[in-house]
C-alpha cells in the first residue's frame, strides 16, 4: 500500500545535486558468478552450486578499491539500446 502522505521532499539520487544532498558516492564493479560448495543438507547429487561475488550489501564490506561513477552514469544508455529485429516495432 502506498503512503497516504504527500512527501515533504523528493531527492533524485541519479543526479549530482540529489547525490550531494546525502553525500552519496556511487561505485561500480562487475559481479562474477562463482561455483561454491552446495548448501548444507542438499541432495547428494548436488556437490556444488553458484553464487555471485562480491556480496556488496554485507555489513562492513570494503568497496574502497571500486571505481567511482557519476550519478548520471546510473541511467540506462538509451542510445546503446538495440532495436527489435522483427522489423514491426519502432525504435
N, C-alpha and C positions, 0 to 999 in steps of 0.2 A: 504494500500500500504506500503510495507516495506521501510525502509530508503534506500536512494541511496548511502549513505556514509558508508565506512567501519568503524566500531567502533575503537576508539583510545585505549580503554581499555575494558577488559572483566573481570567481577568480579563474581565469583560463591559464592553466599551467603549461599550455602549449605555446605560450608567448613569453618573450623575455620579461615583459612587465609583470605578468602573472607569476612567473617563477621567482622574480625578485621579491614579491610580497612575502614569501616564505623562505627565501634564501635557498631555493631548490637548485640543485645542480644535477642535470641529467647525465647518466653514463650508460654505455652500452658495451656489450661483448657478445660474441656468438655463443650460443648454447651448443653443447655436444651431447649426443646420445651415446651412453656408455653401457657396456654389459656388466652386470653386477650379480652376486650370488642371489639365488631365489630367496623369497621371504620364508620365515620360519613356518613350518607345518605345510609347506607346499607339497603337491603330489610328487612322488619320487621321480617321475619322468621330467620334471621341471628343475633342472640344475641351476639355470641362470634366468635372469630377467633383464629388463632395460630400465635405465633411469636417465635423467637429464642432469648435466653438470654445467655450471655451478648452481647450487641452491642459494641464490642471492637473497631470498627472503628470510633466511635463518638469522636468528639473533647473533650479533657480533660478527657478521660477515664482513670481510675486508675487501672493499672494491676500490681501494686507493690506486691500484695499478690500471684500472679501466680507463679508457679514453673518455673524456667529457664531450658531450654533443650539445649544440644549441637547441633550445626548446623548440624552435621552428623545425628542427630535424625530426621531430616526432610524428609530424603529419605524413600521411601516405603520399608518395610521389605520384600524383595523378598522371603526369606526363609519361611516366615509365610504365603505366598500366597497359596491358595488352588487350587488343580488341578481340571479341569472339571471332572464331574462324568460319562460322556458318554463313556469314555474309548477310544474314537477315537482320542482325542487331546493328544499331548505330553506336558509334563511339563518341 
